[in-house]
Every structure is written in structure tokens, then in C-alpha cells.
Amino acid sequence: MKHKNGDDVSGWLIIDKPCDMSSTQVVGKTRWLMHANKNGHTGTLDPFATGILPIAFGEATKLISFITDGDKEYEFVLKFGEQTSTDDTEGEIIATSDKIPSKEEIESALAHFIGEITQIPPVYSAIKIDGKPAYKRVRKGEMVEIPKRKVHIYSLKLIEYSGNLAKFKVACSKGTYVRTLGKDLALYLGSRGHLQELRRTKCGIFSLKDKILLDSLEKVEYIDERRKFLLPIETALRDIAEFAVSADDAAKLSIGQCLPAEKYGVCASEKPVAAMLDNCLVALVRIDENKISPIRVFNSNFKKENKDVDY
């Protein structure tokens, strides 16, 4: 999303999204608070959910897909006995059950949901059907059929259990619908269920230790002071291999030229690699046996740190 009158601001802002606010609303709010001309979020959170929502500004938006494709972690509270149309508190109750599973039954069932599983995401989701979000079609009274998808659950643990409320922690792949996971777990246990709470604690390489509350940011009076909360673009490279290039070769990468792989002694890699100049990100590159090819270039990022170099 762009703001015509904003400034060229680059970096990451890791917002702890509040409840009852959409991801798009957070993008708009933070763009205004930072007086930035371009930003976007990685990995949509429903208004019902809270937690980690990385916001990319300027050049960092070129890395959004790398964060969105990363694994996620959530904590959620599942209420047994009632299923809703949205699988959370925002929908109407559509089914009930007198069966409230015991703690032992729940813990025994968790193994069934570890590893690769198949989900049918909720119809009240942002998944696009023929180019239009499913939830918009449903609200217009259209019949929507969501295709099955395979996702991976790395771990699923019961943290607390009291009455008919169970709190879980899950680590999962991108594309996992935790609302569906909760509903399916309740059904597997012979009950019904929906999420009472959902909080994302990790998104890609970003976690709660990186977060700032939106309310806290709003209380900072001056824009320059707010911008101090921005994390460098390079923060997103924690899990990406990198190598240093010369200023001349940085200039070549910045205009889309390839470099000989043998010059830097780098090995072929299926995953993107970061080319760096003086600890600044120049480009994400693809390396094969013969050449280093730029995938994404970050001109403004390294040029401002190397003003004496003739590009």
C-alpha cells in the first residue's frame, strides 16, 4: 500500500496486533504514524486474532514473501461443546455437544494432528475463490467450496485445561488454519468446538521479543522518535546465508547484472542468498555452478551507506 505524500522509509515494524482490528487497518495506521509512502504486512491475522504482525516499509516490502512463507507459532484457547459458523467467537452457534473430553483424552489425541495433515479451511476466510475472498462470497449468500490443503504441524501441546476451555501451543507451516485445527480436534474427540482466543507468537523469524504495541507507538509524539522502533531490513536475513561483495560488483547487481560464481568461491544453492556490502543488503541472489544472479535488488539500502562510490 502506498501513500503519495509519505517519506521513503525502509525497515520492519513488528506490531503486536490488537483484537478487533484487521491487518489492513494496522498497515494504514502504521503508514500514517511513520509518515511512510509504502508498507505492507506479512501473513494476515483475522480481526479476532492478536499477536505478531510484521509490517514491511519501503525496500523491506521486497522481502515480504520470504517472511510470509516462513513457519508460524500460535497459542489458542479452544472451547468444547459448541461449534460456530466461523470456528471462532464471531460466528453463530451451528452445533452443540454434551461431550467434554478429559485432559487425558485430549493429550492422547494430539499425536493424530502432528506431521502432515489435511485441512479444509473455513469458508469465512480470505482464501480467494475465482479472484474474490471466500468470506465476501459467503456473506452475499453464495455457496462456497474450499479445496483441501496439506499443511504441516510440527508440534501441538496442551498448556492449560479448565472446565471446557483448553489452551494449546502450536508450531506449524504457512497456510495452516488454527481455527480449523481447533474444530477438527474437537470433532476427533467426539465433541464440538470453536476458538475463544488466538494469538500468533511467531511469524517467520520474528517473535514476541521483536514486538511493539500499537498503543505504545501512538503515544510517541514525534515521527523521528517513532522511526527508531524500525528494525533494519537485514533483520529478516537471520536465517539466510550471506556473502560479501565488492562495491563494483554491488553496483552491477543493483542494475540486474550477473557475477561469476567462481570469483567469490560460493557454492550453488537452491535457496536465495544475501549479497552484502559493508553489512548492508545489496541483493538476494540465486547461485548456480557458473553465475550469481540477482532476484531482488535493494539499491537505496546500500547506496545511502556508500555515497562515495560512483554508481
NUDRENMAR-210307 format. One record per residue (C-alpha): x, y, z; residue in one letter; chain. Coordinates in nm, 2 decimals, m for minus. Example, Ala and Ser with C-alpha at 12.3 -4.5 7.8 and 13.67 -1.06 7.14 Angstrom:
2
{xx:1.23 | yy:m0.45 | zz:0.78 | kese:A | drentor:A} .
{xx:1.37 | yy:m0.11 | zz:0.71 | kese:S | drentor:A} .
END
This chain:
311
{xx:0.00 | yy:0.00 | zz:0.00 | kese:M | drentor:A} .
{xx:0.13 | yy:0.35 | zz:m0.09 | kese:K | drentor:A} .
{xx:0.09 | yy:0.70 | zz:0.05 | kese:H | drentor:A} .
{xx:0.17 | yy:0.96 | zz:m0.22 | kese:K | drentor:A} .
{xx:0.28 | yy:1.23 | zz:0.03 | kese:N | drentor:A} .
{xx:0.48 | yy:1.00 | zz:0.26 | kese:G | drentor:A} .
{xx:0.86 | yy:0.97 | zz:0.30 | kese:D | drentor:A} .
{xx:1.09 | yy:0.70 | zz:0.18 | kese:D | drentor:A} .
{xx:1.11 | yy:0.49 | zz:0.49 | kese:V | drentor:A} .
{xx:1.25 | yy:0.14 | zz:0.50 | kese:S | drentor:A} .
{xx:1.27 | yy:m0.13 | zz:0.77 | kese:G | drentor:A} .
{xx:1.05 | yy:m0.36 | zz:0.97 | kese:W | drentor:A} .
{xx:0.80 | yy:m0.28 | zz:1.24 | kese:L | drentor:A} .
{xx:0.68 | yy:m0.58 | zz:1.44 | kese:I | drentor:A} .
{xx:0.34 | yy:m0.49 | zz:1.57 | kese:I | drentor:A} .
{xx:0.16 | yy:m0.68 | zz:1.84 | kese:D | drentor:A} .
{xx:m0.18 | yy:m0.66 | zz:1.67 | kese:K | drentor:A} .
{xx:m0.48 | yy:m0.59 | zz:1.90 | kese:P | drentor:A} .
{xx:m0.81 | yy:m0.77 | zz:1.88 | kese:C | drentor:A} .
{xx:m1.09 | yy:m0.63 | zz:1.67 | kese:D | drentor:A} .
{xx:m0.86 | yy:m0.47 | zz:1.42 | kese:M | drentor:A} .
{xx:m0.79 | yy:m0.60 | zz:1.07 | kese:S | drentor:A} .
{xx:m0.43 | yy:m0.65 | zz:0.93 | kese:S | drentor:A} .
{xx:m0.52 | yy:m0.39 | zz:0.66 | kese:T | drentor:A} .
{xx:m0.62 | yy:m0.14 | zz:0.93 | kese:Q | drentor:A} .
{xx:m0.28 | yy:m0.19 | zz:1.10 | kese:V | drentor:A} .
{xx:m0.10 | yy:m0.13 | zz:0.77 | kese:V | drentor:A} .
{xx:m0.29 | yy:0.20 | zz:0.72 | kese:G | drentor:A} .
{xx:m0.24 | yy:0.31 | zz:1.08 | kese:K | drentor:A} .
{xx:0.14 | yy:0.24 | zz:1.09 | kese:T | drentor:A} .
{xx:0.19 | yy:0.41 | zz:0.75 | kese:R | drentor:A} .
{xx:0.03 | yy:0.72 | zz:0.89 | kese:W | drentor:A} .
{xx:0.23 | yy:0.70 | zz:1.21 | kese:L | drentor:A} .
{xx:0.55 | yy:0.67 | zz:1.03 | kese:M | drentor:A} .
{xx:0.45 | yy:0.91 | zz:0.75 | kese:H | drentor:A} .
{xx:0.57 | yy:0.65 | zz:0.50 | kese:A | drentor:A} .
{xx:0.49 | yy:0.62 | zz:0.14 | kese:N | drentor:A} .
{xx:0.49 | yy:0.24 | zz:0.12 | kese:K | drentor:A} .
{xx:0.43 | yy:m0.05 | zz:0.35 | kese:N | drentor:A} .
{xx:0.26 | yy:m0.39 | zz:0.37 | kese:G | drentor:A} .
{xx:0.20 | yy:m0.68 | zz:0.61 | kese:H | drentor:A} .
{xx:0.32 | yy:m1.04 | zz:0.61 | kese:T | drentor:A} .
{xx:0.07 | yy:m1.31 | zz:0.69 | kese:G | drentor:A} .
{xx:m0.29 | yy:m1.19 | zz:0.75 | kese:T | drentor:A} .
{xx:m0.43 | yy:m1.21 | zz:1.10 | kese:L | drentor:A} .
{xx:m0.81 | yy:m1.21 | zz:1.14 | kese:D | drentor:A} .
{xx:m0.96 | yy:m0.92 | zz:1.34 | kese:P | drentor:A} .
{xx:m1.04 | yy:m1.18 | zz:1.61 | kese:F | drentor:A} .
{xx:m0.67 | yy:m1.27 | zz:1.65 | kese:A | drentor:A} .
{xx:m0.39 | yy:m1.09 | zz:1.82 | kese:T | drentor:A} .
{xx:m0.01 | yy:m1.11 | zz:1.81 | kese:G | drentor:A} .
{xx:0.29 | yy:m1.08 | zz:1.58 | kese:I | drentor:A} .
{xx:0.22 | yy:m0.89 | zz:1.26 | kese:L | drentor:A} .
{xx:0.54 | yy:m0.79 | zz:1.08 | kese:P | drentor:A} .
{xx:0.50 | yy:m0.47 | zz:0.88 | kese:I | drentor:A} .
{xx:0.74 | yy:m0.40 | zz:0.60 | kese:A | drentor:A} .
{xx:0.83 | yy:m0.05 | zz:0.49 | kese:F | drentor:A} .
{xx:0.99 | yy:0.07 | zz:0.17 | kese:G | drentor:A} .
{xx:1.26 | yy:m0.16 | zz:0.05 | kese:E | drentor:A} .
{xx:1.17 | yy:m0.42 | zz:0.31 | kese:A | drentor:A} .
{xx:0.85 | yy:m0.49 | zz:0.12 | kese:T | drentor:A} .
{xx:1.06 | yy:m0.68 | zz:m0.13 | kese:K | drentor:A} .
{xx:1.12 | yy:m0.94 | zz:0.14 | kese:L | drentor:A} .
{xx:0.75 | yy:m0.99 | zz:0.24 | kese:I | drentor:A} .
{xx:0.72 | yy:m1.32 | zz:0.05 | kese:S | drentor:A} .
{xx:1.02 | yy:m1.47 | zz:0.24 | kese:F | drentor:A} .
{xx:0.86 | yy:m1.39 | zz:0.58 | kese:I | drentor:A} .
{xx:0.51 | yy:m1.50 | zz:0.47 | kese:T | drentor:A} .
{xx:0.64 | yy:m1.83 | zz:0.35 | kese:D | drentor:A} .
{xx:0.80 | yy:m1.90 | zz:0.69 | kese:G | drentor:A} .
{xx:0.67 | yy:m2.12 | zz:0.97 | kese:D | drentor:A} .
{xx:0.43 | yy:m1.98 | zz:1.24 | kese:K | drentor:A} .
{xx:0.36 | yy:m2.04 | zz:1.61 | kese:E | drentor:A} .
{xx:0.03 | yy:m1.97 | zz:1.79 | kese:Y | drentor:A} .
{xx:m0.14 | yy:m2.00 | zz:2.12 | kese:E | drentor:A} .
{xx:m0.51 | yy:m2.06 | zz:2.12 | kese:F | drentor:A} .
{xx:m0.80 | yy:m2.14 | zz:2.35 | kese:V | drentor:A} .
{xx:m1.05 | yy:m2.40 | zz:2.24 | kese:L | drentor:A} .
{xx:m1.40 | yy:m2.41 | zz:2.39 | kese:K | drentor:A} .
{xx:m1.55 | yy:m2.75 | zz:2.38 | kese:F | drentor:A} .
{xx:m1.93 | yy:m2.81 | zz:2.34 | kese:G | drentor:A} .
{xx:m2.01 | yy:m2.55 | zz:2.07 | kese:E | drentor:A} .
{xx:m1.92 | yy:m2.51 | zz:1.71 | kese:Q | drentor:A} .
{xx:m1.98 | yy:m2.18 | zz:1.53 | kese:T | drentor:A} .
{xx:m2.01 | yy:m2.08 | zz:1.16 | kese:S | drentor:A} .
{xx:m1.67 | yy:m1.91 | zz:1.17 | kese:T | drentor:A} .
{xx:m1.49 | yy:m2.15 | zz:1.41 | kese:D | drentor:A} .
{xx:m1.43 | yy:m1.86 | zz:1.64 | kese:D | drentor:A} .
{xx:m1.64 | yy:m1.62 | zz:1.86 | kese:T | drentor:A} .
{xx:m1.75 | yy:m1.40 | zz:1.57 | kese:E | drentor:A} .
{xx:m1.99 | yy:m1.66 | zz:1.42 | kese:G | drentor:A} .
{xx:m2.33 | yy:m1.81 | zz:1.52 | kese:E | drentor:A} .
{xx:m2.35 | yy:m2.14 | zz:1.71 | kese:I | drentor:A} .
{xx:m2.44 | yy:m2.41 | zz:1.45 | kese:I | drentor:A} .
{xx:m2.39 | yy:m2.73 | zz:1.65 | kese:A | drentor:A} .
{xx:m2.35 | yy:m2.84 | zz:2.01 | kese:T | drentor:A} .
{xx:m2.23 | yy:m3.15 | zz:2.21 | kese:S | drentor:A} .
{xx:m2.26 | yy:m3.27 | zz:2.56 | kese:D | drentor:A} .
{xx:m1.93 | yy:m3.45 | zz:2.53 | kese:K | drentor:A} .
{xx:m1.65 | yy:m3.26 | zz:2.71 | kese:I | drentor:A} .
{xx:m1.33 | yy:m3.46 | zz:2.67 | kese:P | drentor:A} .
{xx:m1.10 | yy:m3.52 | zz:2.97 | kese:S | drentor:A} .
{xx:m0.74 | yy:m3.39 | zz:2.98 | kese:K | drentor:A} .
{xx:m0.61 | yy:m3.74 | zz:2.92 | kese:E | drentor:A} .
{xx:m0.83 | yy:m3.78 | zz:2.61 | kese:E | drentor:A} .
{xx:m0.71 | yy:m3.45 | zz:2.47 | kese:I | drentor:A} .
{xx:m0.34 | yy:m3.53 | zz:2.53 | kese:E | drentor:A} .
{xx:m0.38 | yy:m3.88 | zz:2.36 | kese:S | drentor:A} .
{xx:m0.55 | yy:m3.72 | zz:2.06 | kese:A | drentor:A} .
{xx:m0.28 | yy:m3.47 | zz:1.99 | kese:L | drentor:A} .
{xx:m0.05 | yy:m3.72 | zz:1.82 | kese:A | drentor:A} .
{xx:m0.31 | yy:m3.76 | zz:1.55 | kese:H | drentor:A} .
{xx:m0.25 | yy:m3.40 | zz:1.44 | kese:F | drentor:A} .
{xx:0.13 | yy:m3.40 | zz:1.43 | kese:I | drentor:A} .
{xx:0.30 | yy:m3.41 | zz:1.10 | kese:G | drentor:A} .
{xx:0.14 | yy:m3.36 | zz:0.76 | kese:E | drentor:A} .
{xx:m0.23 | yy:m3.33 | zz:0.79 | kese:I | drentor:A} .
{xx:m0.52 | yy:m3.23 | zz:0.55 | kese:T | drentor:A} .
{xx:m0.74 | yy:m2.93 | zz:0.63 | kese:Q | drentor:A} .
{xx:m1.04 | yy:m2.78 | zz:0.47 | kese:I | drentor:A} .
{xx:m1.01 | yy:m2.41 | zz:0.56 | kese:P | drentor:A} .
{xx:m1.32 | yy:m2.22 | zz:0.68 | kese:P | drentor:A} .
{xx:m1.55 | yy:m2.06 | zz:0.43 | kese:V | drentor:A} .
{xx:m1.51 | yy:m1.74 | zz:0.64 | kese:Y | drentor:A} .
{xx:m1.15 | yy:m1.69 | zz:0.52 | kese:S | drentor:A} .
{xx:m0.95 | yy:m1.47 | zz:0.29 | kese:A | drentor:A} .
{xx:m0.88 | yy:m1.75 | zz:0.05 | kese:I | drentor:A} .
{xx:m0.97 | yy:m1.64 | zz:m0.30 | kese:K | drentor:A} .
{xx:m1.23 | yy:m1.83 | zz:m0.50 | kese:I | drentor:A} .
{xx:m1.23 | yy:m1.71 | zz:m0.86 | kese:D | drentor:A} .
{xx:m1.05 | yy:m1.40 | zz:m0.76 | kese:G | drentor:A} .
{xx:m1.27 | yy:m1.30 | zz:m0.47 | kese:K | drentor:A} .
{xx:m1.22 | yy:m1.37 | zz:m0.10 | kese:P | drentor:A} .
{xx:m1.44 | yy:m1.66 | zz:0.02 | kese:A | drentor:A} .
{xx:m1.58 | yy:m1.47 | zz:0.31 | kese:Y | drentor:A} .
{xx:m1.72 | yy:m1.20 | zz:0.09 | kese:K | drentor:A} .
{xx:m1.89 | yy:m1.46 | zz:m0.13 | kese:R | drentor:A} .
{xx:m2.05 | yy:m1.63 | zz:0.18 | kese:V | drentor:A} .
{xx:m2.17 | yy:m1.30 | zz:0.32 | kese:R | drentor:A} .
{xx:m2.35 | yy:m1.24 | zz:m0.01 | kese:K | drentor:A} .
{xx:m2.53 | yy:m1.58 | zz:0.02 | kese:G | drentor:A} .
{xx:m2.32 | yy:m1.76 | zz:m0.23 | kese:E | drentor:A} .
{xx:m2.23 | yy:m2.13 | zz:m0.19 | kese:M | drentor:A} .
{xx:m1.85 | yy:m2.17 | zz:m0.15 | kese:V | drentor:A} .
{xx:m1.65 | yy:m2.48 | zz:m0.17 | kese:E | drentor:A} .
{xx:m1.30 | yy:m2.45 | zz:m0.03 | kese:I | drentor:A} .
{xx:m1.04 | yy:m2.70 | zz:m0.16 | kese:P | drentor:A} .
{xx:m0.85 | yy:m2.93 | zz:0.08 | kese:K | drentor:A} .
{xx:m0.49 | yy:m2.84 | zz:0.15 | kese:R | drentor:A} .
{xx:m0.20 | yy:m3.02 | zz:0.31 | kese:K | drentor:A} .
{xx:m0.02 | yy:m2.84 | zz:0.60 | kese:V | drentor:A} .
{xx:0.25 | yy:m2.95 | zz:0.85 | kese:H | drentor:A} .
{xx:0.21 | yy:m2.94 | zz:1.23 | kese:I | drentor:A} .
{xx:0.55 | yy:m2.95 | zz:1.39 | kese:Y | drentor:A} .
{xx:0.43 | yy:m2.96 | zz:1.75 | kese:S | drentor:A} .
{xx:0.10 | yy:m2.93 | zz:1.94 | kese:L | drentor:A} .
{xx:0.09 | yy:m2.91 | zz:2.31 | kese:K | drentor:A} .
{xx:m0.19 | yy:m2.87 | zz:2.58 | kese:L | drentor:A} .
{xx:m0.08 | yy:m2.59 | zz:2.81 | kese:I | drentor:A} .
{xx:m0.39 | yy:m2.55 | zz:3.04 | kese:E | drentor:A} .
{xx:m0.73 | yy:m2.71 | zz:3.08 | kese:Y | drentor:A} .
{xx:m1.01 | yy:m2.59 | zz:3.30 | kese:S | drentor:A} .
{xx:m1.38 | yy:m2.67 | zz:3.26 | kese:G | drentor:A} .
{xx:m1.45 | yy:m2.68 | zz:2.89 | kese:N | drentor:A} .
{xx:m1.16 | yy:m2.44 | zz:2.79 | kese:L | drentor:A} .
{xx:m0.83 | yy:m2.58 | zz:2.67 | kese:A | drentor:A} .
{xx:m0.52 | yy:m2.37 | zz:2.59 | kese:K | drentor:A} .
{xx:m0.28 | yy:m2.50 | zz:2.33 | kese:F | drentor:A} .
{xx:0.05 | yy:m2.40 | zz:2.17 | kese:K | drentor:A} .
{xx:0.12 | yy:m2.50 | zz:1.81 | kese:V | drentor:A} .
{xx:0.41 | yy:m2.47 | zz:1.57 | kese:A | drentor:A} .
{xx:0.30 | yy:m2.51 | zz:1.20 | kese:C | drentor:A} .
{xx:0.37 | yy:m2.44 | zz:0.84 | kese:S | drentor:A} .
{xx:0.24 | yy:m2.15 | zz:0.64 | kese:K | drentor:A} .
{xx:m0.12 | yy:m2.19 | zz:0.53 | kese:G | drentor:A} .
{xx:m0.23 | yy:m2.36 | zz:0.85 | kese:T | drentor:A} .
{xx:m0.57 | yy:m2.25 | zz:0.97 | kese:Y | drentor:A} .
{xx:m0.57 | yy:m2.27 | zz:1.35 | kese:V | drentor:A} .
{xx:m0.95 | yy:m2.22 | zz:1.37 | kese:R | drentor:A} .
{xx:m0.98 | yy:m2.54 | zz:1.16 | kese:T | drentor:A} .
{xx:m0.73 | yy:m2.72 | zz:1.37 | kese:L | drentor:A} .
{xx:m0.94 | yy:m2.65 | zz:1.68 | kese:G | drentor:A} .
{xx:m1.26 | yy:m2.75 | zz:1.52 | kese:K | drentor:A} .
{xx:m1.11 | yy:m3.07 | zz:1.38 | kese:D | drentor:A} .
{xx:m0.96 | yy:m3.16 | zz:1.72 | kese:L | drentor:A} .
{xx:m1.29 | yy:m3.12 | zz:1.89 | kese:A | drentor:A} .
{xx:m1.46 | yy:m3.34 | zz:1.63 | kese:L | drentor:A} .
{xx:m1.20 | yy:m3.61 | zz:1.66 | kese:Y | drentor:A} .
{xx:m1.27 | yy:m3.62 | zz:2.03 | kese:L | drentor:A} .
{xx:m1.64 | yy:m3.67 | zz:1.97 | kese:G | drentor:A} .
{xx:m1.73 | yy:m3.31 | zz:2.07 | kese:S | drentor:A} .
{xx:m1.77 | yy:m2.97 | zz:1.90 | kese:R | drentor:A} .
{xx:m1.56 | yy:m2.67 | zz:1.95 | kese:G | drentor:A} .
{xx:m1.45 | yy:m2.32 | zz:1.84 | kese:H | drentor:A} .
{xx:m1.17 | yy:m2.08 | zz:1.93 | kese:L | drentor:A} .
{xx:m1.22 | yy:m1.84 | zz:2.21 | kese:Q | drentor:A} .
{xx:m0.87 | yy:m1.68 | zz:2.16 | kese:E | drentor:A} .
{xx:m0.60 | yy:m1.69 | zz:1.90 | kese:L | drentor:A} .
{xx:m0.26 | yy:m1.53 | zz:1.94 | kese:R | drentor:A} .
{xx:0.03 | yy:m1.55 | zz:1.70 | kese:R | drentor:A} .
{xx:0.36 | yy:m1.57 | zz:1.89 | kese:T | drentor:A} .
{xx:0.60 | yy:m1.61 | zz:1.59 | kese:K | drentor:A} .
{xx:0.59 | yy:m1.53 | zz:1.22 | kese:C | drentor:A} .
{xx:0.89 | yy:m1.64 | zz:1.02 | kese:G | drentor:A} .
{xx:1.20 | yy:m1.52 | zz:1.20 | kese:I | drentor:A} .
{xx:1.00 | yy:m1.26 | zz:1.40 | kese:F | drentor:A} .
{xx:0.88 | yy:m1.33 | zz:1.75 | kese:S | drentor:A} .
{xx:0.73 | yy:m1.16 | zz:2.06 | kese:L | drentor:A} .
{xx:1.08 | yy:m1.03 | zz:2.16 | kese:K | drentor:A} .
{xx:1.07 | yy:m0.80 | zz:1.85 | kese:D | drentor:A} .
{xx:0.72 | yy:m0.66 | zz:1.91 | kese:K | drentor:A} .
{xx:0.59 | yy:m0.32 | zz:1.99 | kese:I | drentor:A} .
{xx:0.23 | yy:m0.24 | zz:2.09 | kese:L | drentor:A} .
{xx:0.03 | yy:m0.02 | zz:1.85 | kese:L | drentor:A} .
{xx:m0.08 | yy:0.19 | zz:2.15 | kese:D | drentor:A} .
{xx:0.28 | yy:0.24 | zz:2.26 | kese:S | drentor:A} .
{xx:0.37 | yy:0.36 | zz:1.91 | kese:L | drentor:A} .
{xx:0.08 | yy:0.61 | zz:1.91 | kese:E | drentor:A} .
{xx:0.19 | yy:0.76 | zz:2.23 | kese:K | drentor:A} .
{xx:0.53 | yy:0.86 | zz:2.08 | kese:V | drentor:A} .
{xx:0.48 | yy:1.23 | zz:1.99 | kese:E | drentor:A} .
{xx:0.74 | yy:1.28 | zz:1.71 | kese:Y | drentor:A} .
{xx:0.77 | yy:1.09 | zz:1.38 | kese:I | drentor:A} .
{xx:1.15 | yy:1.07 | zz:1.41 | kese:D | drentor:A} .
{xx:1.12 | yy:0.90 | zz:1.75 | kese:E | drentor:A} .
{xx:0.87 | yy:0.65 | zz:1.62 | kese:R | drentor:A} .
{xx:1.10 | yy:0.56 | zz:1.34 | kese:R | drentor:A} .
{xx:1.36 | yy:0.45 | zz:1.59 | kese:K | drentor:A} .
{xx:1.14 | yy:0.14 | zz:1.65 | kese:F | drentor:A} .
{xx:1.20 | yy:0.03 | zz:1.29 | kese:L | drentor:A} .
{xx:1.43 | yy:m0.28 | zz:1.26 | kese:L | drentor:A} .
{xx:1.68 | yy:m0.28 | zz:0.97 | kese:P | drentor:A} .
{xx:1.59 | yy:m0.45 | zz:0.65 | kese:I | drentor:A} .
{xx:1.87 | yy:m0.70 | zz:0.72 | kese:E | drentor:A} .
{xx:1.69 | yy:m0.83 | zz:1.03 | kese:T | drentor:A} .
{xx:1.48 | yy:m1.05 | zz:0.80 | kese:A | drentor:A} .
{xx:1.80 | yy:m1.23 | zz:0.70 | kese:L | drentor:A} .
{xx:1.86 | yy:m1.41 | zz:1.02 | kese:R | drentor:A} .
{xx:1.80 | yy:m1.75 | zz:0.86 | kese:D | drentor:A} .
{xx:1.95 | yy:m1.67 | zz:0.51 | kese:I | drentor:A} .
{xx:2.31 | yy:m1.74 | zz:0.41 | kese:A | drentor:A} .
{xx:2.51 | yy:m1.44 | zz:0.30 | kese:E | drentor:A} .
{xx:2.84 | yy:m1.33 | zz:0.15 | kese:F | drentor:A} .
{xx:3.02 | yy:m1.00 | zz:0.09 | kese:A | drentor:A} .
{xx:3.07 | yy:m0.84 | zz:m0.25 | kese:V | drentor:A} .
{xx:3.29 | yy:m0.55 | zz:m0.36 | kese:S | drentor:A} .
{xx:3.14 | yy:m0.21 | zz:m0.43 | kese:A | drentor:A} .
{xx:3.19 | yy:m0.25 | zz:m0.81 | kese:D | drentor:A} .
{xx:3.00 | yy:m0.58 | zz:m0.80 | kese:D | drentor:A} .
{xx:2.73 | yy:m0.44 | zz:m0.58 | kese:A | drentor:A} .
{xx:2.67 | yy:m0.18 | zz:m0.85 | kese:A | drentor:A} .
{xx:2.65 | yy:m0.45 | zz:m1.11 | kese:K | drentor:A} .
{xx:2.40 | yy:m0.65 | zz:m0.91 | kese:L | drentor:A} .
{xx:2.19 | yy:m0.33 | zz:m0.85 | kese:S | drentor:A} .
{xx:2.13 | yy:m0.30 | zz:m1.22 | kese:I | drentor:A} .
{xx:2.05 | yy:m0.66 | zz:m1.28 | kese:G | drentor:A} .
{xx:2.39 | yy:m0.79 | zz:m1.40 | kese:Q | drentor:A} .
{xx:2.52 | yy:m1.13 | zz:m1.30 | kese:C | drentor:A} .
{xx:2.85 | yy:m1.21 | zz:m1.14 | kese:L | drentor:A} .
{xx:3.08 | yy:m1.52 | zz:m1.20 | kese:P | drentor:A} .
{xx:3.03 | yy:m1.76 | zz:m0.91 | kese:A | drentor:A} .
{xx:3.40 | yy:m1.87 | zz:m0.91 | kese:E | drentor:A} .
{xx:3.50 | yy:m1.51 | zz:m0.82 | kese:K | drentor:A} .
{xx:3.36 | yy:m1.55 | zz:m0.47 | kese:Y | drentor:A} .
{xx:3.40 | yy:m1.92 | zz:m0.43 | kese:G | drentor:A} .
{xx:3.04 | yy:m1.96 | zz:m0.34 | kese:V | drentor:A} .
{xx:2.85 | yy:m2.29 | zz:m0.38 | kese:C | drentor:A} .
{xx:2.53 | yy:m2.34 | zz:m0.58 | kese:A | drentor:A} .
{xx:2.22 | yy:m2.30 | zz:m0.36 | kese:S | drentor:A} .
{xx:1.86 | yy:m2.38 | zz:m0.42 | kese:E | drentor:A} .
{xx:1.77 | yy:m2.12 | zz:m0.16 | kese:K | drentor:A} .
{xx:1.82 | yy:m1.74 | zz:m0.20 | kese:P | drentor:A} .
{xx:2.14 | yy:m1.60 | zz:m0.07 | kese:V | drentor:A} .
{xx:2.21 | yy:m1.24 | zz:0.05 | kese:A | drentor:A} .
{xx:2.48 | yy:m1.04 | zz:m0.12 | kese:A | drentor:A} .
{xx:2.61 | yy:m0.78 | zz:0.13 | kese:M | drentor:A} .
{xx:2.83 | yy:m0.47 | zz:0.11 | kese:L | drentor:A} .
{xx:2.95 | yy:m0.33 | zz:0.44 | kese:D | drentor:A} .
{xx:2.68 | yy:m0.52 | zz:0.63 | kese:N | drentor:A} .
{xx:2.41 | yy:m0.37 | zz:0.40 | kese:C | drentor:A} .
{xx:2.18 | yy:m0.58 | zz:0.19 | kese:L | drentor:A} .
{xx:2.26 | yy:m0.53 | zz:m0.18 | kese:V | drentor:A} .
{xx:2.05 | yy:m0.81 | zz:m0.33 | kese:A | drentor:A} .
{xx:1.90 | yy:m1.15 | zz:m0.28 | kese:L | drentor:A} .
{xx:2.07 | yy:m1.38 | zz:m0.54 | kese:V | drentor:A} .
{xx:2.04 | yy:m1.72 | zz:m0.69 | kese:R | drentor:A} .
{xx:2.37 | yy:m1.91 | zz:m0.72 | kese:I | drentor:A} .
{xx:2.43 | yy:m2.19 | zz:m0.97 | kese:D | drentor:A} .
{xx:2.75 | yy:m2.36 | zz:m1.08 | kese:E | drentor:A} .
{xx:2.85 | yy:m2.07 | zz:m1.30 | kese:N | drentor:A} .
{xx:2.69 | yy:m1.75 | zz:m1.20 | kese:K | drentor:A} .
{xx:2.53 | yy:m1.53 | zz:m0.93 | kese:I | drentor:A} .
{xx:2.20 | yy:m1.39 | zz:m1.05 | kese:S | drentor:A} .
{xx:2.01 | yy:m1.11 | zz:m0.87 | kese:P | drentor:A} .
{xx:1.65 | yy:m1.20 | zz:m0.77 | kese:I | drentor:A} .
{xx:1.57 | yy:m0.88 | zz:m0.57 | kese:R | drentor:A} .
{xx:1.79 | yy:m0.57 | zz:m0.55 | kese:V | drentor:A} .
{xx:1.79 | yy:m0.31 | zz:m0.27 | kese:F | drentor:A} .
{xx:1.95 | yy:m0.01 | zz:m0.43 | kese:N | drentor:A} .
{xx:1.86 | yy:0.26 | zz:m0.18 | kese:S | drentor:A} .
{xx:1.96 | yy:0.04 | zz:0.11 | kese:N | drentor:A} .
{xx:2.33 | yy:0.02 | zz:0.03 | kese:F | drentor:A} .
{xx:2.38 | yy:0.33 | zz:m0.17 | kese:K | drentor:A} .
{xx:2.30 | yy:0.56 | zz:0.12 | kese:K | drentor:A} .
{xx:2.57 | yy:0.38 | zz:0.32 | kese:E | drentor:A} .
{xx:2.82 | yy:0.42 | zz:0.03 | kese:N | drentor:A} .
{xx:2.78 | yy:0.77 | zz:m0.10 | kese:K | drentor:A} .
{xx:3.14 | yy:0.79 | zz:m0.21 | kese:D | drentor:A} .
{xx:3.11 | yy:0.51 | zz:m0.46 | kese:V | drentor:A} .
{xx:3.03 | yy:0.60 | zz:m0.82 | kese:D | drentor:A} .
{xx:2.73 | yy:0.40 | zz:m0.94 | kese:Y | drentor:A} .
END
